[in-house]
């Protein structure tokens, strides 16, 4: 995100489209339900190996299409698993990426054909404009959002679209997403980068025009997404929403635009039948309670002494506010704001409403601290070429995150809060059949420590109706680490009989040899472990000079496209076509 120099913020309230009405303040009743009955202390534990974990933050090799046999795959599992990851952790000049979220993006794809017992694996970097420029220059040209800062007069405000956060497949198009800019359009079989895409002019081309990395798809197939831009000069955050048809990128409603008070940080949002929801935590540009300190830190950012995200200050004494906006702008509904207790949330599992009761419920991953990775003080040291994860004490430096349920009474402007699990977790998801509707199960990646904070290694199934029935699987050794889990229903030709009638997929990295497997779980019996393992990489592969591990390391978000199951020959043909096209384009002389 491109951020501007701040002045004193002007408090404003949530507004209707293109409007900024008067401020309004609520004082809700705060009701906290009893603790979840799931006994985290009695749950299984698995100590983790630090060196194996850190190895997942090494640059992986690209993988040309190849076929892998896997007889254990369920016969009805057909489709392609796409995952997006930060992946280039060292620049072409040897300069390390300070914080992993600033690394160039890579997409891994595994096409499964359970009936044939085979998978087609491939992996490529997203060829963004910034990545191509740095490759041509053989050096780092752009600063990061979380580290590797530069003075503004040396390009410190320039944005490099990283395309490193999530994959979206909609209407036959595959997109690589990064929340601070526009999506990249990829060829679904070869993973070749086509272009940065403004969705045919819908998004715009300004430096503040973006498309979040957390789109939602409802049970009818409608695609909903948002974008935000915090402006420290005005003291407001602009929020935009789009909704697209199930089979195209045609908009169902005109673009909605709102302005909310404060310098917002909204990584994710939630959707119900009638509402669009953001959690506005108390974040400001610099420490608003200490103007001189905020001004000093701003000058340090201008001088390249702090990364831009270090300017985001979380105020633990101020409330978080949930803001609900009408999904249909012609519905006559007005935006609603309800003050909550203080917390921050990067990711939400799902939301749903009871229109008759006037309530909206959201399950969210909650933390009472905000740690974006670096205060910027490292810039004052002589050695700036260091990697943040190598310096962190996971138990002390990483804030604990918990899955909790908030239910809002829209008429009374009150809320209740209920813990759903007692284990450190992240990346929550639900079955597509209950997206934006009432759900029972939430699937997460969870730490190996029952009560403490540790890297995410296992798969957790949270039963929101009966926490004692929640189940977890942990890998057999502390060298393995699972990423986000993705649910896909059984493809039996009819509707799933139960909400959890399907499969969970996740990439699991093994730090002993730097290899990865795609694990497949029966969603009804997560604790029984994977029912199939698809090797994505092997330890004996030859690595190119700029790669350190043969397969994907730690990643972020993924999606599964049911029914998209190309053969090896089809993927190789797509790769050859793209290679020839690139060769033709590079042969054209520049005028």
Order of alpha helices (4+ residues) and beta strands (2+ residues): beta-alpha-beta-beta-beta-beta-alpha-beta-beta-beta-beta-beta-beta-beta-beta-beta-beta-beta-alpha-beta-beta-beta-beta-beta-alpha-alpha-beta-beta-beta-beta-beta-beta-beta-beta-beta-beta-beta-beta-alpha
